[in-house]
Amino acid sequence: MNTDLVIIGAGPGGYRAAEYAAHEGLQVVIVEQDEVGGTCLNRGCIPTKTYVHSASFAEAFERQQQVVAQLRSGVEAILSQPNITLLRGHAEFVDANTVRVGSDSVAAKNIIIATGSSAKMPPIEDISDPRVMTSTELLQLSTQPKRLCIIGAGVIGMEFASVFQRFGTEVTVIEFLKECLPMLDSDVAKRLRKLLEKRGIVFKMKTAVQKVADLDADAILIATGRKANTEGLNVEAAGITLSPNGTIPVDENYRCAANIYAIGDVNGCQMLAHAAEMQAMRVVNQIVGKTDGIRFDIMPAAIFTEPEAACVGPSEDQLKADGIAYQCRKSFWRANGKALAMNETEGLLKLFADTEGRLLGCHAFGAHAADLVQEVSVLMCRDTTLAQLRDMVHIHPTLSEVLKTAAEG
């Protein structure tokens, strides 16, 4: 089989690349050894959000299956469009232009690796304890655990801690670092953690787990990071050398060899579903000879705890560490009319700008924090200043006025 483009992996980056490439007139073969949609749809962001927005564990368990099935059928419909061929099976490189899938060989002018990532297990001697699980197994539990211990206070750990505490599970979070959510401004992260502590979650910071047997819990979630899925790809046959951490090194256009690209978690650049989608756009544009204005240096992210948190750009900690001159404006949910009306008064937004007022970033927690940070992300893509933001009309009463209040100083 010969084609214009082979894509290995049908997650957010892979299926978006296939859809866009087919729209641009390329003949596409996309290979998937598991369910289409990748980790995000089947075992990650989508299932966890059904838990966030469900009233009980039983409702969440039932709803996640319905939501995932509906969205998965949508992806399958995308991949059944003209110019796209979906092959089921494991892909491996034969050489820099050929991929083998079972007994089939596919030669392509260009190849995109979009194989994603999987949970990384820490070096704990009794990690095989039957109570230990990753987010995948936790989402498959049909019975709510009475006591849940979470190792790792990153995005995955914090989201599950918030959800299961709300369902009535006793939750303990163990973290080696001094604060949760290291990508978040430490002031914002600390306030969020303190709020979750008041709700009953026990945090053990600056603590390392030596033995799983010492943990008093019915279920133990490992949430200590993720590793690139490259096993069995035989990338060496394509002339690709992995980085020491196992990711595929790429250039600014996500190229890792003459005609081969790596997008999404597998390149380790920005492990976010929306980052994978935008990297897919960049790569296809490179292949068809188009230019784009995608700003990969401006990449917003959200943490769907309750309340949620979000960030774009550097934190105040990073600005200080890098010696960048900046100004910080703060705004609080408790001073916002809509927040008071919603009874959602817990929240802080920190807005950063350079000495000339150009927006550098925003870190926040509170109801709909992700929506506010998304607005800042858009403004940053257009090099907006604090003065310009102050002059932009915001609907009253809305939570977006938290942002305008911060800009006004």
ABEGO torsion letter per residue (X at the ends): XBBABBBBEABAAAAAAAAAAAAAGBBBBBBBABBBGEAAAAABAAAAAAAAABABAAAAAAAAAAAAAAAAAAAAAAAABBGBBBBBEBBBBABAABBBBEABBBBBABBBBBAEBBBBBBBBAAAABAABBBAAAAAABABBBABBBBBEABAAAAAAAAAAAAAGBBBBBBBABABBGAABBAAAAAAAAAAAAAAGBBBBBGBBBABAAABBBABBBBBAEBBBBABGAGAAAAGBBBBAAGBBBBBAAGBABAABBBBEAAAGABBBAAAAAAAAAAAAAAAAGBBBABBAABBBBBBBBOBBBBBBEBBAAAAAAAGBBBBBBBBBAAABAAAAAAGBABEBBBBBBBAAGBBAEBBBBEBGAAAAAAAAAAAAAAGBBAAAAAABBBBOBBAAAAAAAAAAX
